[in-house]
Amino acid sequence: MGFAEDGKPESNMIKVDEGKAGASFAVRVHPRAKKNAITGEVGDALKLSLTTPPIEGRANEACIEFFAKLLKVPRSSVTIASGQTSRNKVICVAGVTARYVRDRLGL
């Protein structure tokens, strides 16, 4: 177990990377769920349930919309950096810090 900057033990394994353009983190998408929500962690990724099916990119669009609203950023700031056709994705959010993402996601 590691320790956060404030000295408290870190209980989660979700890694939020920070680069020049913004922050990025991993998600595992579960389509066709009852509601849109973060439902836990899978390894080092957030587990994201979405109501939309993975047809014609609809789940990807729902994923972008979900994180844009949750992080209070424009939709254009949220992109899927990798995993367009996979359940495992890397989400990039432009113009924010890793700390901001952790705070908004409750990590």
N, C-alpha and C positions, 0 to 999 in steps of 0.2 A: 504494500500500500504506500502511495506517495503522499506528499503534503502539498497543499495549495500555497499560494503566495502569502495568505493570511495566517499560515501555520496550522490550519484545520486539516484533518485527514481527508483525502480525496476518496470517495467511495465509488465513483464511476470511472469507466475506462474510455469514455468518449473523448476523442482527440479533436480539437479544433485548431487547425493550422492557420497562421496569419502570414500573408504575403503583401507585396506592394499594392496589389489591386483590391485586397479584402481578405475575407476569412473563408475557409472551406472545412467541410466535415462530411463524414460518411453516413449514409442512411440505407436501410433495407426496407423496401416498399412491399407492403402486403395489399394488393388490389382487391376490389369487391368486398370491402369490409362494411360493417354496419354504420360506421361514422368515420370522419376524418379526424385523426388524433395521433399523437405520439404515445405509443403504448408500452414503451420500455426500451431495452437495449439488447442488441444481439452482437456479442463480441465487442468490437470497438465501434459499432455503428448504432445510430438511433433506429428504433423500429417504428416505422410510419405506416399506419393503416389509412387507406384511401377508399372511398366508396366507388370510384370509377374503375372500369375494367381496363386492362392493358392493351387496348385496341386503338390503332391509329394515333398513338401518342397522347391519348387522353389522360392516362395516369401521369405521364411526365408533366403535362400542363397543370394538372391538379396538384402535383407535388410543388411546382414553382409557385402557384397561387397560394398554397397553404403556408409555405415559408415566407412569402412576401408579406402576408397578413400578420403572421406570428411575430416576425422580426420588425414589422412596421417600416418596410422599405418598398420602393417601387418594384413592380414586377420585373422591369428591365434590369434590376440589380441582381436578380437571382437567376443563375444558370445551372444546368447540369453539366459538369465538367467531364464526367465519364459515366458510363453505364446507361446510355440512352435506351438500349434494348434489354437491359438486365434489371433484376430486382435490386441489386447492389449498385448504388449510385454515389457519386461525390457531388455535393452541392456547393457551389461557390456564391458568395454574397459580396458584391462589390461595394466599396465605400464604408465598410464597417470593420471593427477590430474583433479579434478572437474573444476578448473579454466581453464585448457587447453581445456577441452571439451566445456565449455561455450564460450571461445574465438573463437574456430573453428566453433561453431554452430551459433555464433552471438547472444548469449543470454545475 
